Amino acid sequence: MKNNFEAARQPGKNLYEQVCEKIRDEIISGQYEAGDRIPSKRSLAESLQCSLNTVQTAYAQLVDEGYLRVREKSGFFVADLEGILTGGLQSTAVVLPEEKVSPYLYDFSYQGIDETSFPLTLWRRLSREAMSGVFLSSSDANGSYELRSSIAKYLRLSRGVQCSPSQVLISSGSEYLLQLLIQLLDSDTIYAIENPGYEKLSQLFRSNRVTYRPIDVDGQGVILKQLISSDADVVCITPSHQFPTGSIMPVGRRLQLLSWAQQSDRRYIIEDDYDSEFRYAGKPIPSLQGLDQSGRVIYLGSFSKSLFPSLRVSYLVLPEHLCHRYDELLSFYMCPVPLQIQKTLARFLSGGHFDRHLNRMRKIYKGKREVLVTFLRESFPESTIEGAPAGGHLVIRMKSGKSEDELVQAAEKAGVKVYGLSLFYSRQTKVQEGPSILLGYASLSIGQIEEGVALLRRAWK
C-alpha cells in the first residue's frame, strides 16, 4: 500500500483523511473481502511513515462509517458490505442508491450529496432501537406524532416556522405532497412557478392537467408585477436559495408577496425550503412562513439534501384552516413512509444527532464550494460566479464566445457532466448576457472537483 499511497498523497489535505479514502477505496473495489484483517495501527504507521495517532483516527472514522469492525484484542477487520453495496439495508431502514456506471469521469450533479459522511453506524443503532414495538404500533395517517413533534420543534428553533405537530404532514417525496395539495385546493386553481425553476414542477402540473404560469425571476426572486398580471392563485417559490440561480429573496420582496397573498382567500404561497440548512456566510435566513400572520404560506421541506435522497421523507406545514380541510377531504390517505423509518428519524432529530450532522456537513460543503470557486476563478478569470454561498451548487456565467450547448457538449467530450441553465426555463424570455452553467459540488471530493475543473479548462479554452 505504501508506494501507491505515497504517490497519491494530496498536499494540504489532512493525512488521516487520505488514509481513510485509500482504505475505503480498496474495500469498495474488492481488494479486501469481508472478514479480512487489515494491518495493525502500528505496522501501517511504520509503513506510511506517519504517526500512530493518524492511523488511529483514520481507523476510528472507518469504524464509525461501518467499513471496519473491531475484535477485542484481535484488531480491525473489514465489515460485511454486501448489504450496503447492493442497497440491501431495508432491515435497518436505510436504502442507499445502487451504484451506477456513469459515462462521465466527473458529474457536477446538483442532486447529489456527500454519501461518505453519513453516520451510518449511528443510524443503524437507532433503527434497531426503533424496531422494538414497531409491529405492535398503530400508524397515524399523517405520520407518527413523535416525528411530527420533532420536526415542528426543529423548524421552530432553526427556521422560525410557527407551527404545532398537528399542522405537520409526513409523506414520501415532495412530488407526492404537491399532488396532495393539488387535490386539497380548488380544482380551478392556477399555479405560478419560478422561471427558471425546479424542472419537475412543470412536469407535475402538466401530468395533473393543472394550469400554471411561468413567472420570471430577477436577483430578488419572482417578479411581482408579472405575478399580479398572471391571474395565478398559488405561487411556488424557493425564497431562501432560489433554484437554480442561487439568489436569496430579501425581506422587502417577501413582504410584498405576503401582501399579494392576503388579498384573496384563494391565494397561497408554497415555500419550498429544499436546502435551507446549508448557508455558509452570515446568519440563516428565516422562513417566509415565520413572517406570515394570515395563514397564507404552505411550507414544504425534505430530508433529501440534509440526510440522503433515498430516505424519501418530506413534510408539509399547513395553515390551520387547511388542516381542517385536509381532515375533511383527504384523511383517507395513509402516510406511505414505513413506521420504522419515521421512528428512527424522530430519534435522530430529538437526540441532537441531526444538528451535529448538519454542523459537520456545513463545514464539508463550505470547503468544497470554496475550492470550486477558487479553481473556477483561476481557470476562467473573465467569467462571473453567481449564487449566494449556500446549498450544493453554483452558477458560472461564461464569457468564452461559445454557446451554452457548445460548452456542455465540449465538457461531455472531456468526460465531465455539467448543466446548462436553459434546462430550467419554462420559457426563454430574454437574451442572457452570457451562457450560464450550473455546477453541483456536494457529491464530489475536493480532488475530483480540482480534476474536473482542470478538464473543463482544457475543454473550454
Residue pairs with C-beta under 8 A, 6 or more apart in sequence:
1 22
1 26
1 39
1 44
1 47
1 48
2 47
2 48
4 22
5 18
5 19
5 22
5 48
6 48
8 18
8 22
9 15
9 18
10 18
10 446
10 447
13 446
13 447
15 50
15 54
16 54
16 55
16 57
16 58
16 61
17 58
19 44
19 48
19 50
19 54
19 55
19 58
20 58
20 61
20 62
21 445
23 38
23 58
23 62
23 67
23 68
24 62
24 65
24 67
24 116
26 32
27 67
27 78
27 81
28 81
28 85
32 38
32 78
33 78
34 78
34 79
34 80
34 81
34 82
35 77
35 78
35 80
36 77
36 78
37 74
37 75
37 76
37 77
38 44
38 68
38 75
38 76
38 77
38 78
39 47
40 75
40 76
41 52
41 55
41 56
41 59
41 76
42 52
44 55
45 51
45 52
45 54
45 55
48 54
48 55
59 68
59 76
62 68
62 76
63 69
63 70
63 76
63 121
64 119
64 121
64 122
65 116
65 119
65 120
65 121
66 79
66 81
66 84
66 120
66 121
66 124
67 78
67 79
67 81
68 76
68 77
68 78
68 79
69 76
69 77
69 78
69 79
70 76
70 77
71 77
82 88
83 89
84 96
84 120
85 99
86 98
87 95
87 96
87 97
87 98
89 95
89 96
92 123
92 124
92 127
92 128
93 123
93 127
93 130
93 338
93 340
93 341
93 344
94 120
94 123
94 124
94 127
94 308
94 310
94 311
95 310
96 115
96 308
96 310
97 309
97 310
102 417
104 412
104 415
104 416
104 417
105 415
105 416
105 451
105 452
105 455
106 415
106 416
106 417
106 444
106 448
106 451
106 452
106 455
107 416
107 417
107 443
107 444
108 416
108 417
108 418
108 419
108 438
108 439
108 440
108 441
108 444
108 452
109 417
109 419
109 440
109 443
110 244
110 392
110 393
110 419
110 438
110 439
110 440
111 309
111 440
112 392
112 440
112 442
112 443
112 444
113 304
113 305
113 308
113 309
113 392
113 442
113 443
114 361
114 364
114 365
114 368
114 442
114 443
115 308
115 443
117 360
117 361
117 364
118 307
118 308
118 357
119 353
119 357
122 348
122 353
123 344
123 348
126 344
126 347
126 348
126 351
126 353
127 340
127 344
129 347
130 340
130 343
130 344
130 346
130 347
131 340
134 339
134 340
134 343
137 339
139 334
139 335
139 339
140 148
140 335
141 331
141 332
141 333
141 334
141 335
142 148
142 168
142 169
142 170
142 335
143 168
143 169
143 170
143 171
143 315
143 335
143 337
143 342
144 170
144 335
144 339
144 342
144 343
144 346
145 165
146 342
146 343
146 346
146 350
147 170
147 342
147 343
147 345
147 346
147 349
148 165
148 166
148 168
148 170
148 315
149 165
149 346
150 345
150 346
150 349
150 350
151 165
151 168
151 170
151 301
151 315
151 349
152 161
152 163
152 164
152 165
152 167
152 168
152 317
153 349
153 350
154 349
154 354
155 161
155 163
155 287
155 299
155 301
155 317
156 162
156 163
158 277
158 284
159 273
159 276
159 284
159 286
159 287
159 289
159 290
160 286
160 287
160 289
160 290
161 287
161 289
161 290
161 299
161 317
162 289
162 290
162 292
163 289
163 299
163 317
166 323
167 317
167 318
167 319
167 320
167 323
168 315
168 316
168 317
169 177
169 180
169 315
169 316
169 317
169 318
169 326
170 313
170 314
170 315
170 335
170 337
170 342
171 177
171 180
171 314
171 315
171 316
171 335
171 336
171 337
172 312
172 313
172 314
172 336
172 337
173 302
173 312
173 314
174 272
174 274
174 300
174 302
174 304
174 314
175 200
175 204
176 314
176 336
177 300
177 314
177 315
177 316
178 201
178 204
178 270
178 300
179 204
179 208
180 316
180 326
180 330
180 333
181 270
181 298
181 316
182 189
182 205
182 208
182 210
183 329
183 330
184 322
184 325
184 326
184 329
184 330
185 233
185 234
185 268
186 233
186 266
188 211
189 210
189 211
189 233
189 234
189 266
190 211
190 212
190 213
190 230
190 231
190 232
190 233
190 234
191 205
191 210
191 211
191 212
191 213
191 232
191 233
191 234
191 235
191 236
192 212
192 213
192 214
192 215
192 222
192 227
192 230
192 232
192 234
192 235
192 236
193 201
193 202
193 205
193 212
193 213
193 214
193 215
193 235
193 236
193 426
194 214
194 215
194 217
194 221
194 222
194 236
194 237
194 238
194 242
194 243
195 214
195 215
195 216
195 217
195 425
195 426
195 427
195 429
196 217
196 244
196 245
196 421
196 422
196 424
196 425
196 426
197 214
197 217
197 236
197 238
197 242
197 243
197 244
197 424
197 426
198 238
198 243
198 272
198 274
198 424
199 423
199 424
201 212
201 236
202 212
202 214
202 426
205 211
205 212
212 232
213 230
213 231
213 232
214 425
214 426
214 427
215 222
215 223
215 226
215 227
215 230
215 232
215 235
216 222
216 223
216 226
216 429
216 430
217 223
217 242
217 245
217 247
219 247
220 247
220 249
220 250
220 252
220 253
221 237
221 239
221 242
221 247
221 249
221 253
221 257
222 235
222 237
222 257
224 253
224 256
224 257
224 260
227 235
227 257
227 260
228 260
233 264
233 266
233 267
233 268
234 267
234 268
234 269
234 270
235 257
235 261
235 268
235 269
235 270
236 270
236 272
237 249
237 257
237 269
237 270
237 271
237 272
237 288
238 271
238 272
238 273
238 274
239 248
239 249
239 253
239 254
239 271
239 285
239 288
240 248
240 249
240 273
240 276
240 279
240 285
240 287
240 390
241 247
241 248
241 274
241 275
241 276
241 279
241 388
241 390
241 391
242 248
242 249
243 274
243 424
244 393
244 395
244 421
244 424
244 438
245 386
245 387
245 395
245 421
246 386
246 387
246 388
246 390
246 391
246 393
246 394
246 395
247 387
247 388
248 285
248 388
248 390
249 288
251 291
254 288
254 291
255 291
257 269
257 288
258 269
258 288
258 291
258 292
258 294
258 296
258 297
260 267
261 267
261 268
261 269
261 294
261 296
261 297
262 294
262 296
267 296
268 296
268 297
268 298
269 288
269 292
269 296
269 297
269 298
270 297
270 298
270 300
271 287
271 288
271 289
271 297
271 298
271 299
271 300
272 300
273 287
273 299
273 300
273 301
274 300
274 301
274 302
274 304
274 305
275 305
275 306
275 390
275 391
275 392
276 284
276 285
276 287
277 305
277 306
277 358
277 361
277 362
278 305
278 306
278 358
278 361
278 362
278 365
278 390
278 391
278 392
279 285
279 362
279 388
279 389
279 390
280 362
280 365
280 366
280 369
280 389
280 390
281 388
281 389
281 390
287 299
288 297
289 297
289 299
289 317
295 319
295 320
295 321
295 322
296 319
297 319
298 316
298 317
298 318
298 319
298 322
299 316
299 317
300 314
300 315
300 316
300 317
301 314
301 315
301 317
302 313
302 314
302 315
303 311
303 313
303 314
303 345
304 311
304 312
304 314
305 391
305 392
305 442
306 354
306 357
306 358
306 361
307 345
307 354
307 357
311 341
311 345
312 337
313 337
313 341
313 342
313 345
318 326
335 342
347 353
348 354
365 392
365 441
365 442
366 389
367 446
368 441
368 442
368 444
368 446
368 449
369 389
369 394
369 441
371 446
371 449
371 450
372 394
372 439
372 441
372 449
372 453
373 385
373 394
375 449
375 450
375 453
375 454
376 383
376 385
376 396
376 439
376 453
377 385
379 453
379 454
379 456
379 457
380 396
380 398
380 400
380 457
380 460
382 399
382 400
383 396
383 397
383 398
383 399
383 400
383 434
384 396
384 397
384 399
384 434
385 394
385 395
385 396
385 397
386 394
386 395
386 396
386 397
386 436
387 393
387 394
387 395
392 440
392 441
392 442
393 438
393 439
393 440
393 441
393 442
394 438
394 439
394 441
395 421
395 436
395 437
395 438
395 439
396 436
396 437
396 439
397 432
397 433
397 434
397 435
397 436
398 407
398 434
398 435
398 436
398 437
398 460
399 434
400 407
400 435
400 460
400 461
402 410
402 435
402 460
403 435
404 420
404 421
404 422
404 435
404 436
404 437
405 420
407 418
407 420
407 435
407 437
407 460
408 418
408 419
408 420
408 437
410 459
410 460
411 417
411 418
411 455
411 456
411 459
411 460
413 459
414 455
414 456
414 458
414 459
415 455
416 452
416 455
416 456
416 459
418 437
418 438
418 439
418 456
419 437
419 438
419 439
419 440
420 435
420 436
420 437
420 438
421 432
421 435
421 436
421 437
421 438
422 428
423 438
424 438
441 449
444 452
